[in-house]
Each structure stands twice: as structure tokens, then as C-alpha cells.
């Protein structure tokens, strides 16, 4: 990852994704700011930078055999990393974890290319307490795969990192909220 990529991503996040006001977070907590990372992950330059940064980190761990995460936050990140992995001759399969099993068709909870025995890197845009990601991690484990690392764009620094480490999941954030505010 070039320092310039990281710095440019930081600028984009600050410009687009940090909103001020009164917000209730998914955890139920109140906050005077909200990180709408989708405004960055659904921006062509933003998601490209995220993909480059994360793919470089993933390549440092040869045990990782697939990438994925909970829908909706991880969707564009997974797509970016998959496309860049193909271009870089380091192809990775991907998957997404639904909030609940689909009520029709195959009825799957996990969509895509996850196999039992895979060691995976999971992605999320923002974590506060980690609740929604923990559900996704458990679903991946129930499918017979191992979660080697969790990569997030922004850690709100409200305890999620410790929870993931207690679960045996290595945690990596591109930014902590203290880097952005």
C-alpha cells in the first residue's frame, strides 16, 4: 500500500463519509457523528483504493484462500478485492453472508464461493461493537471455514477489536475513528 493511497482514502472518507448530527447506531448507541462508509465504498476511486490496500494486506498471509463478509457493508469491498486479485494474478474466491437465510430458491445464508476448510479474510466497512460481524463470523465457522482475519475500513474504537481477538480473529483496520475526526 502506498502512503499516497492511504492518505487519499483518508481524504475521501473525511469528505464523503463522516456526517455530523444526532444518530442512533446499529448497536443502539447514540452518536453525534455517523460514518456512512458506503458513500466511499460506492465511489469508484474510494473502493479501488480500499481494494488495493486490503489486497496488499491479504497477500502477506498465504493461508487466506477466500474473502467475504456480511452483506451490505462488505459487498463493494469484496467486489473490489476480487477484481483486483484477478488483475494481479492472485485470484481469490469470494462470498457474502446474509443477515438471515433466503426464504426462497436455495435458502442459503452464505452466497458465493465459500468451502469447508477455507481460511478466510472477512471485510466490513465500519465496526462499533462488532455485533453484526460476529454473526457473520459464526455463520462462516458453522459452514466449516476458519476466519483468519477481519479487515475493516474504520474502527469506531468502542470495543469491537477486543471482542474479535477474544474470538481468535486477527483484526486489522485501515483507520481508527481517532484518525479521521
MOHUBEL-V522951 format. One record per backbone hydrogen bond with DSSP energy under -0.5 kcal/mol. CO is the residue of the C=O (numbers start at 1). NH is the residue of the N-H. If there is no record, write none. Layout:
CO_NH + CO_NH
//
This chain:
2_6 + 3_7 + 4_8 + 5_9 + 6_10 + 7_11 + 8_12 + 9_13 + 10_14 + 11_15 + 12_16 + 12_17 + 13_17 + 13_18 + 17_19 + 17_36 + 19_34 + 21_23 + 23_25 + 23_31 + 25_28 + 29_25 + 31_23 + 32_21 + 34_19 + 34_36 + 35_37 + 36_39 + 37_40 + 37_41 + 38_42 + 40_43 + 43_47 + 44_48 + 45_49 + 46_50 + 47_51 + 48_52 + 49_53 + 50_54 + 51_55 + 52_56 + 53_57 + 54_58 + 55_59 + 57_60 + 58_61 + 60_62 + 61_64 + 65_93 + 66_121 + 67_95 + 68_123 + 69_97 + 70_74 + 72_75 + 72_76 + 74_78 + 75_79 + 76_80 + 77_81 + 78_82 + 79_83 + 80_84 + 81_85 + 82_86 + 83_87 + 84_88 + 85_90 + 86_89 + 93_67 + 94_113 + 95_69 + 96_98 + 96_111 + 97_71 + 104_107 + 108_102 + 109_98 + 109_111 + 111_96 + 112_114 + 115_118 + 118_120 + 118_146 + 119_65 + 119_66 + 120_148 + 120_149 + 121_68 + 122_151 + 123_70 + 124_153 + 125_153 + 125_154 + 127_156 + 128_158 + 128_160 + 130_134 + 131_135 + 132_136 + 133_137 + 134_138 + 135_139 + 136_140 + 137_141 + 138_142 + 139_143 + 140_145 + 141_144 + 144_117 + 146_120 + 146_148 + 148_170 + 149_122 + 150_172 + 151_124 + 152_174 + 153_175 + 154_127 + 154_156 + 155_177 + 159_163 + 160_164 + 161_165 + 162_166 + 163_167 + 164_169 + 165_168 + 168_170 + 170_150 + 172_152 + 175_155 + 176_179 + 176_180 + 177_180 + 177_181
//
